[in-house]
Amino acid sequence: MNRKKVFIALCMALCMSMCMSFVMTAVNAGFGPHFLKAWPTSWLIGFVVALPLAFVLPPAIQKLAVKLKI
């Protein structure tokens, strides 16, 4: 795997997990005093899940797109 693909996957996992955890923490906990404690934990869990998915899913999705002729 080349450095460009690794960089893109890391950036995507970081950005997506950060945005999604921010929104989901805000929806579930609100912007109260516990938000700043809950969000980093939520983000870390999201990043741990998103990072391997950012490497595994794109090739599978590209193959699916080829099969669907998109």
C-alpha positions as CSV (number, residue, x, y, z in Angstrom):
1,M,0.0,0.0,0.0
2,N,1.5,3.3,-1.0
3,R,1.9,6.3,1.3
4,K,-0.8,8.3,-0.5
5,K,-3.5,5.7,0.2
6,V,-2.4,5.4,3.8
7,F,-2.5,9.2,4.3
8,I,-6.0,9.4,2.7
9,A,-7.3,6.6,4.8
10,L,-5.9,8.1,8.0
11,C,-7.4,11.5,7.2
12,M,-10.8,10.1,6.3
13,A,-10.9,8.0,9.4
14,L,-9.9,11.0,11.5
15,C,-12.3,13.5,10.0
16,M,-15.3,11.1,9.7
17,S,-14.9,9.7,13.2
18,M,-14.5,13.2,14.7
19,C,-17.5,14.7,12.9
20,M,-19.8,11.7,13.6
21,S,-18.8,11.4,17.3
22,F,-19.3,15.1,17.8
23,V,-22.8,15.0,16.3
24,M,-23.8,11.8,18.0
25,T,-22.5,12.9,21.4
26,A,-24.3,16.2,21.0
27,V,-27.5,14.4,20.1
28,N,-27.3,11.9,22.9
29,A,-25.8,14.0,25.7
30,G,-26.5,17.5,24.6
31,F,-24.1,20.4,25.0
32,G,-24.1,20.3,28.8
33,P,-21.2,20.2,31.2
34,H,-20.5,16.5,30.4
35,F,-20.1,17.1,26.7
36,L,-16.3,17.9,26.7
37,K,-15.7,14.7,28.8
38,A,-17.9,12.4,26.7
39,W,-16.9,13.6,23.2
40,P,-13.1,12.6,23.3
41,T,-14.0,9.1,24.5
42,S,-16.7,8.8,21.8
43,W,-14.2,10.0,19.2
44,L,-11.5,7.6,20.2
45,I,-13.9,4.6,20.0
46,G,-15.1,5.9,16.6
47,F,-11.6,6.3,15.3
48,V,-10.6,2.8,16.4
49,V,-13.6,1.5,14.4
50,A,-13.1,3.8,11.4
51,L,-9.4,3.3,10.9
52,P,-9.5,-0.3,9.8
53,L,-12.7,0.3,7.9
54,A,-11.0,3.1,5.9
55,F,-8.5,0.5,4.7
56,V,-10.8,-2.4,4.1
57,L,-13.9,-0.9,2.6
58,P,-12.7,1.2,-0.3
59,P,-11.4,-1.8,-2.4
60,A,-14.6,-3.7,-1.8
61,I,-16.7,-0.7,-2.7
62,Q,-14.6,-0.1,-5.9
63,K,-15.2,-3.8,-6.9
64,L,-18.9,-3.4,-6.3
65,A,-19.0,-0.2,-8.4
66,V,-17.3,-2.0,-11.2
67,K,-19.8,-4.9,-11.0
68,L,-22.7,-2.4,-11.0
69,K,-21.1,-0.5,-13.9
70,I,-21.3,2.8,-12.0
